[in-house]
């Protein structure tokens, strides 16, 4: 019997398992170094630091076992370390796969544009994402890996607003404030209060409504247009799923956020287009109903807006709309030549959010498919131009 109270045979097995975990951590660290240097620079410090800390903890456990000073329940401690490492291994694998697909250009460069858009938004928030986008079958944020997927094989510029929704699933819960005795997560705390107060508040739906509100708040009209014109299915407008609210409810939330950001009526034209397009599509599909937020989601949207204005006010999309309008006038026609129409001088390096909104604003100005393809080509070139300029 060892001094820790662990029988000799069990201690030998425990020691073997701990050594095996250390080897896995070291292998994971080496694998992370195989990520392409530019992308590794986005995650390397955070990921390698996390792996190194887990290795230190695991080595400390091994040392305690060898000296007979292991915790009272060393198997529980090992299990905790394994769970923590498994999340890091999952993230490492996702990033390795994503980096490989990007290196093969299967993303056609859109992941890099998505990264630039999220970086721009992230710089205006108090939280750091420290990751990069990868290809997936749908846009999704996986909390355990911090990875945001860009839809494959679409890879369309028109899909970029949906990536911002997924970023909201990361940014909202990541916001913290100092609560003295504990670190407070204000959004998570509000979610808990809402669930306690309303038994009909479906947890996943609350998260989705928040992410819709976040994307609309930080990106502006482009998100709502992408949802109404491209992504939400009018035939399923009344149908919720276990993870997502009905599209009618989500459109109502998006419109409500835009309405609150529209005291000067700057978004009137876009709001009219969004409402008309969605109501027309649902009427054709036989799923039309008044676009309205019913409780508990109406009051939850109020809570979301209080959170956004209180903790993420700097990320609000606002004055860039005038730049987006100016850019939109130069998109879509052959008369603008082979390159996008650029505003002369220092303003030529436009912010990514303005470019995305300009593309959507130009798109809703035409029903011609050829013109829309030309708009997408030009707006992508403009995005790549601004990425190269590294707009401050």
Secondary structure, 3 states (H helix, E strand, C coil): CCCCCCCHHHHHHHHHHHHHHHHHHHHHHHHHCCCCHHHHHHHHHHHHHHHHHHHHHHHHHHHHHHHCCCCCCHHHHHHHHHHHHHHHHHHHHHHHHHHHHHHCCCCCCHHHHHHHHHHHHHCCCCCCCCCCEEEECCCCEECCCCEEEEECCCCCHHHHHHHHHHHHHHHHHHCCEECCCCEECHHHHHHHHHHHHCCCCCHHHHHHHHHHHHHHHHHCHHHHHHHHHHHCCHHHCCCCCCCCCCHHHHHHHHHHHHHHCCCCCCCHHHHHHHHHHHHHHHHHHCCCCCCCCCCCHHHHHHHHHHHHHHHCHHHCCCCHHHHHHHHHCCCCCHHHCCCCCCCCHHHHCCCHHHHHHHHHHHHCCCCCHHHHHHHHHHHHHHHHHHHHHCCC
